[in-house]
């Protein structure tokens, strides 16, 4: 894998998480995941206000090949969704580390410590 952003944390289920100073975690899928899925055609976004547990399925991405569940990397409340993906899901294929999917206000920032750094995530792909 090449050029995994070092500022992100990664889940074994191929989501990335970006901690923000306001306690919100932006979530997307990795370049590896979007390559495996192929051209994305639909994103099923979670409802704003929904409470999720770390590891809970809360969104779906569908491609021309398959569908895949997305999981929240942390426990908390969904506070924002990227509605532009509803009309342009291909943003994820074009820029997987810029096209966030949803944001969670983390109940416990320490849960991020259970996620992988870039090097550890890359090792799971071998």
Secondary structure by P-SEA (a helix, b strand, c coil): cccccccbbbcccbbbbbbccccbbbbbbcaaaaaaaccccccccccccccccccccccccccccbbbbbbbcccccccccccccccccccccccccccccccccccccccccccccaaaaaaaac
